[in-house]
Amino acid sequence: MKITTRKAYPFRSFYRGKERLAFYVISVLGEEPQITIYSDLIKKANPEVDSLGVRKSEFENDMFRVQFFLEKHFPKKLAEAIFKYARKDLGCKSGFSLKAYISWKEKHA
């Protein structure tokens, strides 16, 4: 599945072909920015929930848990794209990622 993205600040949309799979909105609540993700995939999994929210500090301090959380709700390629672009759009500092290290280690073993 090839995911394409379009950005129109404060929105970013994720597409497969011409079908929009998900989009998120960057918002600032209090002192800390966050993203709110909207998708029909979320509604299909749980009709009572229409969006997911993740704060910038969660992307910076708990990357593994956030990536697992996204992969639980979305297909792997889409979850990876949302994770990658959300970190970029929120201006997260790059840090150590255990999952990335394990993946790198498997490729270079």
GUMAR-93891 format. One record per residue: chain; residue number from 1; y negated, z, x negated of N, C-alpha, C, O, CB in turn. Coordinates in Angstrom, 1 decimal, always signed. Glycine has a CB too. Layout:
("A"; NUM; (Y; Z; X); (Y; Z; X); (Y; Z; X); (Y; Z; X); (Y; Z; X)),
...
REM end
This chain:
("A"; 1; (+1.2; +0.0; -0.8); (+0.0; +0.0; +0.0); (-1.2; +0.0; -0.9); (-1.4; +0.9; -1.7); (+0.0; +1.2; +1.0)),
("A"; 2; (-2.1; -1.0; -0.8); (-3.3; -1.1; -1.6); (-4.5; -0.5; -0.7); (-4.7; -1.0; +0.4); (-3.6; -2.6; -2.0)),
("A"; 3; (-5.1; +0.4; -1.3); (-6.3; +1.1; -0.6); (-7.6; +0.6; -1.2); (-7.8; +0.6; -2.4); (-6.2; +2.7; -0.7)),
("A"; 4; (-8.5; +0.1; -0.3); (-9.8; -0.2; -0.7); (-10.8; +0.8; -0.1); (-10.5; +1.5; +0.8); (-10.2; -1.7; -0.3)),
("A"; 5; (-11.9; +0.9; -0.7); (-12.9; +1.9; -0.3); (-14.3; +1.2; -0.2); (-14.6; +0.3; -0.9); (-12.9; +3.1; -1.2)),
("A"; 6; (-15.1; +1.8; +0.7); (-16.5; +1.4; +0.9); (-17.3; +2.6; +1.0); (-16.9; +3.6; +1.7); (-16.7; +0.4; +2.1)),
("A"; 7; (-18.4; +2.6; +0.3); (-19.3; +3.8; +0.3); (-20.6; +3.5; +0.9); (-21.3; +2.5; +0.5); (-19.4; +4.4; -1.1)),
("A"; 8; (-21.1; +4.3; +1.8); (-22.5; +4.3; +2.3); (-22.9; +5.7; +2.4); (-22.7; +6.4; +3.5); (-22.6; +3.5; +3.7)),
("A"; 9; (-23.5; +6.3; +1.4); (-23.8; +7.7; +1.3); (-24.3; +8.2; +2.6); (-25.3; +7.6; +3.1); (-24.7; +8.0; +0.1)),
("A"; 10; (-23.9; +9.3; +3.1); (-22.9; +10.3; +2.7); (-21.5; +10.0; +3.1); (-20.6; +10.9; +3.2); (-23.3; +11.6; +3.1)),
("A"; 11; (-21.1; +8.8; +3.5); (-19.8; +8.4; +4.0); (-19.0; +7.6; +2.9); (-19.6; +6.9; +2.1); (-19.9; +7.6; +5.3)),
("A"; 12; (-17.7; +7.7; +3.0); (-16.8; +6.9; +2.2); (-15.6; +6.6; +3.1); (-15.0; +7.5; +3.6); (-16.4; +7.5; +0.8)),
("A"; 13; (-15.3; +5.3; +3.3); (-14.2; +4.9; +4.1); (-13.1; +4.3; +3.3); (-13.3; +3.7; +2.2); (-14.7; +3.8; +5.2)),
("A"; 14; (-11.9; +4.5; +3.8); (-10.7; +4.0; +3.1); (-9.9; +3.0; +4.0); (-9.6; +3.4; +5.1); (-9.7; +5.2; +2.6)),
("A"; 15; (-9.6; +1.8; +3.4); (-9.0; +0.8; +4.2); (-7.7; +0.3; +3.6); (-7.5; +0.3; +2.4); (-10.0; -0.4; +4.4)),
("A"; 16; (-6.8; -0.2; +4.5); (-5.7; -1.0; +4.1); (-5.9; -2.3; +4.8); (-5.7; -2.4; +6.0); (-4.3; -0.3; +4.5)),
("A"; 17; (-6.2; -3.3; +4.1); (-6.6; -4.6; +4.7); (-7.9; -4.4; +5.4); (-8.9; -4.0; +4.9); (-5.5; -5.1; +5.6)),
("A"; 18; (-7.9; -4.7; +6.7); (-9.1; -4.5; +7.6); (-9.0; -3.2; +8.4); (-10.0; -2.9; +9.1); (-9.3; -5.7; +8.5)),
("A"; 19; (-7.9; -2.5; +8.3); (-7.7; -1.3; +9.1); (-8.2; -0.1; +8.4); (-7.8; +0.2; +7.2); (-6.2; -1.1; +9.4)),
("A"; 20; (-9.1; +0.6; +9.0); (-9.7; +1.9; +8.4); (-8.7; +3.0; +8.6); (-8.4; +3.4; +9.8); (-11.1; +2.2; +9.0)),
("A"; 21; (-8.2; +3.6; +7.5); (-7.2; +4.6; +7.6); (-7.9; +6.0; +7.7); (-7.4; +6.9; +8.4); (-6.3; +4.6; +6.4)),
("A"; 22; (-9.0; +6.2; +7.0); (-9.7; +7.5; +7.0); (-11.1; +7.3; +6.5); (-11.4; +6.3; +5.9); (-8.9; +8.5; +6.1)),
("A"; 23; (-11.9; +8.3; +6.7); (-13.2; +8.3; +6.1); (-13.6; +9.8; +5.9); (-13.1; +10.7; +6.6); (-14.3; +7.5; +6.9)),
("A"; 24; (-14.5; +10.0; +5.0); (-15.0; +11.4; +4.9); (-16.6; +11.4; +4.8); (-17.2; +10.4; +4.5); (-14.5; +12.1; +3.7)),
("A"; 25; (-17.1; +12.5; +5.2); (-18.5; +12.7; +5.2); (-18.8; +13.9; +4.2); (-18.2; +14.9; +4.2); (-19.1; +13.1; +6.6)),
("A"; 26; (-19.8; +13.6; +3.3); (-20.2; +14.7; +2.4); (-21.3; +15.5; +3.1); (-22.3; +14.9; +3.5); (-20.7; +14.1; +1.0)),
("A"; 27; (-21.2; +16.8; +3.1); (-22.2; +17.6; +3.7); (-22.4; +18.9; +2.9); (-21.5; +19.3; +2.1); (-21.8; +18.0; +5.2)),
("A"; 28; (-23.6; +19.4; +3.0); (-23.9; +20.7; +2.3); (-24.0; +21.8; +3.3); (-24.9; +21.8; +4.2); (-25.2; +20.5; +1.5)),
("A"; 29; (-23.1; +22.8; +3.2); (-23.2; +23.9; +4.0); (-23.6; +25.1; +3.1); (-22.8; +25.5; +2.2); (-21.8; +24.2; +4.7)),
("A"; 30; (-24.8; +25.6; +3.4); (-25.2; +26.7; +2.5); (-25.5; +26.2; +1.1); (-26.3; +25.2; +1.0); (-24.2; +27.8; +2.4)),
("A"; 31; (-24.9; +26.7; +0.1); (-25.1; +26.4; -1.3); (-24.1; +25.3; -1.8); (-24.4; +24.7; -2.8); (-25.1; +27.6; -2.1)),
("A"; 32; (-23.0; +25.2; -1.1); (-21.9; +24.4; -1.7); (-21.6; +23.2; -0.8); (-21.4; +23.2; +0.4); (-20.7; +25.3; -1.8)),
("A"; 33; (-21.6; +22.0; -1.5); (-21.2; +20.8; -0.8); (-19.7; +20.7; -0.5); (-18.9; +21.4; -1.1); (-21.5; +19.5; -1.7)),
("A"; 34; (-19.4; +20.0; +0.5); (-18.0; +19.8; +0.9); (-17.8; +18.5; +1.6); (-18.8; +17.8; +1.9); (-17.5; +20.9; +1.9)),
("A"; 35; (-16.5; +18.1; +1.7); (-16.2; +16.8; +2.4); (-15.5; +17.2; +3.7); (-14.7; +18.2; +3.7); (-15.4; +15.8; +1.6)),
("A"; 36; (-15.7; +16.4; +4.7); (-14.9; +16.6; +6.0); (-14.3; +15.2; +6.2); (-14.9; +14.2; +6.3); (-15.9; +17.0; +7.2)),
("A"; 37; (-12.9; +15.3; +6.3); (-12.1; +14.0; +6.4); (-11.7; +13.8; +7.8); (-11.2; +14.7; +8.5); (-10.9; +14.1; +5.4)),
("A"; 38; (-11.9; +12.6; +8.3); (-11.5; +12.2; +9.6); (-10.5; +11.1; +9.6); (-10.7; +10.1; +8.7); (-12.8; +11.8; +10.5)),
("A"; 39; (-9.5; +11.1; +10.4); (-8.5; +10.1; +10.4); (-7.6; +10.2; +11.6); (-7.4; +11.3; +12.1); (-7.6; +10.1; +9.1)),
("A"; 40; (-7.1; +9.1; +12.1); (-6.1; +9.1; +13.2); (-4.8; +9.7; +12.7); (-4.1; +10.2; +13.6); (-5.9; +7.7; +13.8)),
("A"; 41; (-4.5; +9.6; +11.5); (-3.3; +10.2; +10.9); (-3.3; +11.7; +11.1); (-2.2; +12.3; +11.3); (-3.2; +9.9; +9.4)),
("A"; 42; (-4.5; +12.4; +11.0); (-4.6; +13.8; +11.2); (-4.3; +14.1; +12.7); (-3.5; +15.1; +13.0); (-6.0; +14.3; +10.8)),
("A"; 43; (-4.9; +13.3; +13.6); (-4.7; +13.6; +15.0); (-3.2; +13.4; +15.4); (-2.7; +14.1; +16.3); (-5.6; +12.7; +15.8)),
("A"; 44; (-2.6; +12.4; +14.8); (-1.1; +12.1; +15.2); (-0.3; +13.3; +14.7); (+0.7; +13.7; +15.5); (-0.7; +10.9; +14.5)),
("A"; 45; (-0.5; +13.9; +13.6); (+0.2; +15.0; +13.1); (+0.0; +16.3; +13.9); (+0.9; +17.1; +14.2); (-0.1; +15.3; +11.6)),
("A"; 46; (-1.3; +16.5; +14.3); (-1.6; +17.7; +15.1); (-2.8; +17.4; +16.0); (-3.9; +17.3; +15.6); (-2.0; +18.9; +14.1)),
("A"; 47; (-2.5; +17.1; +17.3); (-3.5; +16.7; +18.2); (-4.7; +17.6; +18.4); (-5.8; +17.2; +18.8); (-2.9; +16.4; +19.6)),
("A"; 48; (-4.5; +18.9; +18.1); (-5.6; +19.9; +18.2); (-6.6; +19.8; +17.1); (-7.7; +20.4; +17.2); (-5.0; +21.3; +18.3)),
("A"; 49; (-6.2; +19.2; +16.0); (-7.1; +19.1; +14.8); (-7.6; +17.7; +14.7); (-6.8; +16.7; +14.7); (-6.4; +19.5; +13.5)),
("A"; 50; (-8.9; +17.5; +14.5); (-9.5; +16.1; +14.3); (-10.1; +15.9; +13.0); (-10.5; +14.8; +12.7); (-10.5; +15.9; +15.4)),
("A"; 51; (-10.1; +16.9; +12.1); (-10.7; +16.7; +10.8); (-10.2; +17.8; +9.8); (-9.6; +18.8; +10.3); (-12.2; +16.7; +10.8)),
("A"; 52; (-10.3; +17.5; +8.5); (-10.0; +18.5; +7.5); (-11.2; +18.7; +6.6); (-11.9; +17.7; +6.3); (-8.7; +18.0; +6.7)),
("A"; 53; (-11.4; +19.9; +6.1); (-12.6; +20.1; +5.3); (-12.1; +20.7; +3.9); (-11.2; +21.6; +3.9); (-13.6; +21.0; +5.9)),
("A"; 54; (-12.8; +20.3; +2.9); (-12.5; +20.8; +1.5); (-13.8; +21.0; +0.8); (-14.6; +20.1; +0.7); (-11.5; +19.8; +0.7)),
("A"; 55; (-14.0; +22.2; +0.2); (-15.2; +22.5; -0.5); (-15.1; +22.0; -2.0); (-14.0; +21.8; -2.5); (-15.5; +24.0; -0.5)),
("A"; 56; (-16.3; +21.8; -2.6); (-16.4; +21.4; -4.0); (-15.7; +22.3; -4.9); (-15.0; +21.9; -5.8); (-17.8; +21.2; -4.4)),
("A"; 57; (-15.8; +23.6; -4.7); (-15.2; +24.6; -5.6); (-13.7; +24.5; -5.5); (-13.0; +24.8; -6.5); (-15.7; +26.0; -5.2)),
("A"; 58; (-13.1; +24.2; -4.4); (-11.7; +24.0; -4.2); (-11.2; +22.8; -5.1); (-10.2; +22.9; -5.7); (-11.3; +23.8; -2.8)),
("A"; 59; (-12.0; +21.7; -5.1); (-11.7; +20.5; -5.9); (-11.7; +20.9; -7.4); (-11.0; +20.4; -8.2); (-12.6; +19.4; -5.6)),
("A"; 60; (-12.7; +21.8; -7.8); (-12.8; +22.1; -9.2); (-11.8; +23.2; -9.7); (-11.3; +23.1; -10.7); (-14.2; +22.6; -9.4)),
("A"; 61; (-11.6; +24.2; -8.8); (-10.8; +25.3; -9.3); (-9.4; +25.3; -8.9); (-8.5; +26.0; -9.5); (-11.4; +26.6; -8.7)),
("A"; 62; (-9.0; +24.5; -7.9); (-7.6; +24.5; -7.4); (-7.2; +23.1; -7.1); (-6.8; +22.8; -5.9); (-7.5; +25.4; -6.1)),
("A"; 63; (-7.3; +22.2; -8.1); (-7.0; +20.8; -7.9); (-5.5; +20.6; -7.4); (-5.3; +19.7; -6.5); (-7.2; +20.1; -9.1)),
("A"; 64; (-4.6; +21.3; -7.9); (-3.2; +21.1; -7.5); (-3.0; +21.4; -6.1); (-2.3; +20.6; -5.4); (-2.3; +21.9; -8.4)),
("A"; 65; (-3.5; +22.5; -5.6); (-3.3; +22.8; -4.2); (-4.0; +21.9; -3.3); (-3.5; +21.5; -2.2); (-3.9; +24.3; -3.9)),
("A"; 66; (-5.2; +21.4; -3.6); (-6.0; +20.4; -2.8); (-5.2; +19.1; -2.8); (-5.1; +18.5; -1.7); (-7.4; +20.2; -3.4)),
("A"; 67; (-4.7; +18.7; -3.9); (-3.9; +17.4; -3.9); (-2.6; +17.5; -3.0); (-2.3; +16.6; -2.3); (-3.5; +17.0; -5.3)),
("A"; 68; (-2.0; +18.7; -3.1); (-0.8; +18.9; -2.3); (-1.2; +18.9; -0.8); (-0.4; +18.4; +0.0); (-0.1; +20.2; -2.7)),
("A"; 69; (-2.3; +19.6; -0.5); (-2.8; +19.6; +0.9); (-3.0; +18.2; +1.4); (-2.7; +18.0; +2.6); (-4.1; +20.5; +0.9)),
("A"; 70; (-3.7; +17.4; +0.7); (-4.0; +16.0; +1.1); (-2.7; +15.2; +1.3); (-2.5; +14.4; +2.2); (-4.9; +15.3; +0.1)),
("A"; 71; (-1.7; +15.4; +0.3); (-0.5; +14.6; +0.4); (+0.4; +15.1; +1.6); (+1.2; +14.3; +2.1); (+0.3; +14.8; -0.9)),
("A"; 72; (+0.1; +16.3; +2.1); (+0.9; +16.8; +3.3); (+0.4; +16.1; +4.5); (+1.2; +15.9; +5.5); (+0.7; +18.3; +3.4)),
("A"; 73; (-0.9; +15.6; +4.6); (-1.5; +15.0; +5.7); (-1.6; +13.5; +5.7); (-1.7; +12.9; +6.7); (-2.8; +15.6; +6.0)),
("A"; 74; (-1.5; +12.9; +4.5); (-1.7; +11.5; +4.3); (-0.6; +10.9; +3.5); (+0.1; +11.6; +2.7); (-3.1; +11.2; +3.7)),
("A"; 75; (-0.4; +9.6; +3.6); (+0.5; +8.9; +2.6); (+0.0; +9.1; +1.2); (-1.2; +9.3; +1.0); (+0.6; +7.4; +2.9)),
("A"; 76; (+0.9; +9.1; +0.2); (+0.6; +9.5; -1.2); (-0.6; +8.6; -1.7); (-1.5; +9.2; -2.3); (+1.8; +9.3; -2.0)),
("A"; 77; (-0.5; +7.3; -1.6); (-1.6; +6.5; -2.2); (-3.0; +6.8; -1.5); (-4.0; +6.9; -2.2); (-1.3; +5.0; -1.9)),
("A"; 78; (-3.0; +7.0; -0.2); (-4.2; +7.4; +0.4); (-4.7; +8.8; +0.0); (-5.9; +8.9; -0.3); (-4.1; +7.4; +2.0)),
("A"; 79; (-3.8; +9.7; -0.1); (-4.2; +11.1; -0.6); (-4.8; +11.0; -2.0); (-5.8; +11.7; -2.3); (-3.0; +12.0; -0.5)),
("A"; 80; (-4.2; +10.2; -2.9); (-4.7; +10.1; -4.2); (-6.0; +9.5; -4.3); (-6.9; +9.9; -5.0); (-3.7; +9.3; -5.1)),
("A"; 81; (-6.3; +8.5; -3.4); (-7.6; +7.8; -3.4); (-8.6; +8.8; -2.9); (-9.7; +8.8; -3.4); (-7.5; +6.5; -2.5)),
("A"; 82; (-8.3; +9.5; -1.8); (-9.3; +10.5; -1.3); (-9.6; +11.5; -2.3); (-10.8; +11.9; -2.5); (-8.7; +11.2; +0.0)),
("A"; 83; (-8.6; +12.0; -3.0); (-8.8; +13.1; -4.0); (-9.7; +12.5; -5.1); (-10.6; +13.2; -5.5); (-7.4; +13.5; -4.6)),
("A"; 84; (-9.4; +11.3; -5.6); (-10.1; +10.8; -6.7); (-11.6; +10.5; -6.4); (-12.5; +11.0; -7.1); (-9.5; +9.4; -7.2)),
("A"; 85; (-11.9; +9.9; -5.2); (-13.2; +9.6; -4.9); (-14.0; +10.8; -4.4); (-15.2; +10.9; -4.6); (-13.3; +8.5; -3.8)),
("A"; 86; (-13.4; +11.8; -3.8); (-14.1; +13.0; -3.4); (-14.5; +13.8; -4.6); (-15.7; +14.2; -4.6); (-13.1; +13.9; -2.5)),
("A"; 87; (-13.7; +13.9; -5.6); (-14.1; +14.6; -6.8); (-15.3; +13.8; -7.4); (-16.3; +14.5; -7.9); (-13.0; +14.6; -7.8)),
("A"; 88; (-15.3; +12.5; -7.5); (-16.4; +11.7; -8.0); (-17.7; +11.9; -7.2); (-18.7; +12.1; -7.8); (-16.0; +10.2; -8.1)),
("A"; 89; (-17.5; +11.8; -5.9); (-18.7; +11.9; -5.0); (-19.3; +13.3; -5.0); (-20.5; +13.4; -4.8); (-18.4; +11.4; -3.6)),
("A"; 90; (-18.5; +14.3; -5.1); (-19.0; +15.7; -5.1); (-19.5; +16.1; -6.5); (-20.2; +17.1; -6.6); (-17.9; +16.6; -4.7)),
("A"; 91; (-19.3; +15.3; -7.5); (-19.8; +15.6; -8.9); (-19.0; +16.7; -9.5); (-19.6; +17.5; -10.2); (-21.2; +15.9; -8.8)),
("A"; 92; (-17.7; +16.7; -9.3); (-16.8; +17.8; -9.8); (-16.7; +17.6; -11.3); (-16.6; +16.4; -11.8); (-15.5; +17.8; -9.2)),
("A"; 93; (-16.6; +18.7; -12.0); (-16.4; +18.6; -13.5); (-14.9; +18.4; -13.7); (-14.1; +18.9; -13.0); (-16.9; +19.9; -14.2)),
("A"; 94; (-14.6; +17.5; -14.7); (-13.2; +17.3; -15.0); (-12.6; +18.5; -15.7); (-13.3; +19.2; -16.5); (-13.0; +16.0; -15.8)),
("A"; 95; (-11.4; +18.9; -15.3); (-10.7; +20.0; -15.9); (-9.3; +19.7; -16.1); (-8.8; +18.6; -15.9); (-11.0; +21.3; -15.1)),
("A"; 96; (-8.5; +20.7; -16.5); (-7.1; +20.6; -16.7); (-6.4; +20.5; -15.4); (-6.6; +21.3; -14.5); (-6.6; +21.8; -17.5)),
("A"; 97; (-5.5; +19.5; -15.3); (-4.7; +19.3; -14.1); (-3.2; +19.4; -14.5); (-2.8; +18.5; -15.2); (-5.0; +18.0; -13.3)),
("A"; 98; (-2.5; +20.4; -14.0); (-1.1; +20.5; -14.4); (-0.3; +19.3; -13.9); (+0.6; +18.8; -14.6); (-0.5; +21.8; -13.7)),
("A"; 99; (-0.6; +18.8; -12.7); (+0.1; +17.7; -12.2); (-0.1; +16.4; -13.0); (+0.8; +15.7; -13.3); (-0.3; +17.4; -10.7)),
("A"; 100; (-1.4; +16.2; -13.4); (-1.7; +15.1; -14.3); (-1.0; +15.2; -15.7); (-0.5; +14.2; -16.2); (-3.2; +14.9; -14.5)),
("A"; 101; (-0.9; +16.4; -16.2); (-0.3; +16.7; -17.5); (+1.2; +16.4; -17.4); (+1.7; +15.7; -18.3); (-0.5; +18.1; -17.9)),
("A"; 102; (+1.8; +16.8; -16.3); (+3.3; +16.6; -16.2); (+3.6; +15.1; -16.1); (+4.5; +14.6; -16.7); (+3.8; +17.4; -14.9)),
("A"; 103; (+2.7; +14.4; -15.3); (+2.9; +13.0; -15.1); (+2.7; +12.3; -16.5); (+3.5; +11.4; -16.8); (+1.9; +12.4; -14.1)),
("A"; 104; (+1.7; +12.6; -17.2); (+1.5; +12.0; -18.5); (+2.6; +12.3; -19.5); (+3.1; +11.4; -20.2); (+0.1; +12.6; -19.1)),
("A"; 105; (+3.1; +13.5; -19.4); (+4.2; +13.9; -20.3); (+5.5; +13.1; -20.0); (+6.2; +12.7; -20.9); (+4.5; +15.4; -20.2)),
("A"; 106; (+5.8; +12.9; -18.7); (+6.9; +12.1; -18.3); (+6.8; +10.7; -18.8); (+7.8; +10.1; -19.2); (+7.1; +12.2; -16.8)),
("A"; 107; (+5.6; +10.1; -18.8); (+5.4; +8.7; -19.2); (+5.5; +8.6; -20.7); (+5.9; +7.5; -21.2); (+4.1; +8.2; -18.7)),
("A"; 108; (+5.1; +9.6; -21.4); (+5.1; +9.5; -22.9); (+6.2; +10.2; -23.6); (+6.2; +10.5; -24.8); (+3.8; +10.1; -23.4)),
("A"; 109; (+7.2; +10.6; -22.8); (+8.4; +11.3; -23.4); (+9.3; +10.4; -24.2); (+10.3; +10.8; -24.7); (+9.2; +12.1; -22.4)),
REM end
